Amino acid sequence: MKIALLGAESTGKTELAQALVRHLHTQGRPAHLVPEVLREWCHRQGRTPQPHEQATIAHEQAQRVVSAPPGAVVVADTTPLMTAVYSDLLFADRSLYPMALAHQRSYHFTLLTGLDLPWVADGLQRDGPHVREPVDALVRAALMGAGIGFHTIYGHGNARLFNAANAIEIEANNYKLTGAKGTFDSKSATPWRWSCDKCSDPDCEHQLFAGLLTR
């Protein structure tokens, strides 16, 4: 089984990925964390990548998933789709989308971290809070345009982990019943999709999350 975590910067992808692996281990299930290649690259090079270096990073991210230990649940702290999105946003280069979306279809579950966490500076990788909404919108558009189901995960601390684990269980049960993957919210068993073009608006997301808590 393969689980992908996607999301704009400072939305807790790495922390959630690590927490999911620990959670799986407590259940007696072997799990393998695939770290973010971009983070390692920036640390090693002391800078962010140039346009011509994006493809290498995307392919290395995918290769690490392919090379994961057999039999383990693979939890990927980002995928090539995030590289494609940033190439699109920063360099107006959409050439990585076909490869990234083909790779994304190999995951059993795709989790998108919501924008309900505060932005925190984190070295070279952080462009600023103003980048989160356009990145989030591009990720959603790419997934929905390709017909790839995903769950949006909200909550702080353990609540975020609970919602992620719950989302995986919901989609796993749905897959067993229907043989098809859907697009779900992390607190609802009903398939849904965003109905407006401002789906990454934090106020909109907060209203949605508050509504889900009352169900």
C-alpha positions, 0 to 999 in steps of 0.5 A, spaced: 500 500 500 502 506 498 500 513 501 502 520 498 502 526 502 501 533 498 500 540 500 502 547 500 508 549 504 508 549 512 501 545 512 504 539 516 506 534 511 512 532 514 510 531 521 504 528 518 508 523 514 512 521 520 506 520 525 502 516 520 509 511 520 509 511 527 501 510 527 502 504 523 508 501 527 504 501 533 499 497 529 504 492 527 504 494 520 511 495 517 511 502 514 517 506 510 517 513 510 520 516 503 522 523 505 522 529 501 528 529 496 527 537 495 529 538 502 535 534 502 537 537 495 536 544 498 540 542 504 546 539 500 546 545 495 545 551 499 540 554 495 533 552 491 533 549 484 533 552 478 528 550 472 532 545 469 534 541 475 526 540 477 525 534 473 531 530 476 528 532 483 521 529 481 524 523 478 528 521 484 522 522 488 519 517 484 524 512 484 525 512 492 518 510 492 519 505 487 525 502 491 521 502 497 522 495 501 517 490 499 511 488 503 511 495 507 506 500 507 509 506 503 508 513 506 511 518 501 512 525 504 510 529 497 511 526 490 513 529 483 506 532 483 509 538 488 515 539 483 510 539 477 506 544 481 512 549 483 515 548 476 508 551 473 507 556 479 515 559 479 517 558 472 511 557 468 513 550 466 508 545 465 512 539 462 512 535 469 505 534 469 504 528 465 510 524 469 507 527 475 500 525 474 502 518 471 506 517 478 500 519 482 496 514 480 500 509 483 498 511 490 492 507 493 491 514 497 492 521 496 492 526 502 492 533 501 494 537 507 489 543 509 491 550 510 488 551 517 495 551 520 499 557 521 505 559 516 512 558 519 519 559 516 523 554 514 529 555 511 530 555 503 524 552 502 519 557 504 517 562 499 512 565 504 504 565 506 502 568 500 504 562 496 500 557 499 493 558 496 495 558 489 499 552 490 493 549 494 489 551 488 494 548 483 494 541 486 487 541 487 486 542 479 491 537 477 488 532 481 481 533 479 483 534 472 486 527 472 480 524 476 485 522 482 481 522 488 484 525 494 482 527 502 483 534 505 486 533 512 485 538 517 486 539 524 492 540 529 496 535 532 493 528 534 487 531 531 490 531 524 493 524 525 486 521 527 483 525 521 488 522 516 487 515 519 480 516 518 480 518 511 484 512 509 479 507 513 473 511 509 477 510 502 479 503 504 472 501 505 469 505 500 474 501 495 472 494 498 464 496 497 465 499 490 471 498 487 472 505 485 476 511 489 472 517 490 474 524 493 472 525 500 473 530 506 477 527 512 471 527 516 465 525 511 464 518 508 460 522 502 464 523 496 465 531 494 468 536 490 469 543 491 464 547 488 467 554 487 473 556 484 476 559 490 477 552 494 484 554 497 481 560 500 482 559 508 476 562 510 472 557 506 476 552 508 475 554 516 468 554 514 468 547 511 472 544 517 467 547 522 461 545 519 464 538 518 465 538 526 458 538 527 456 532 523 
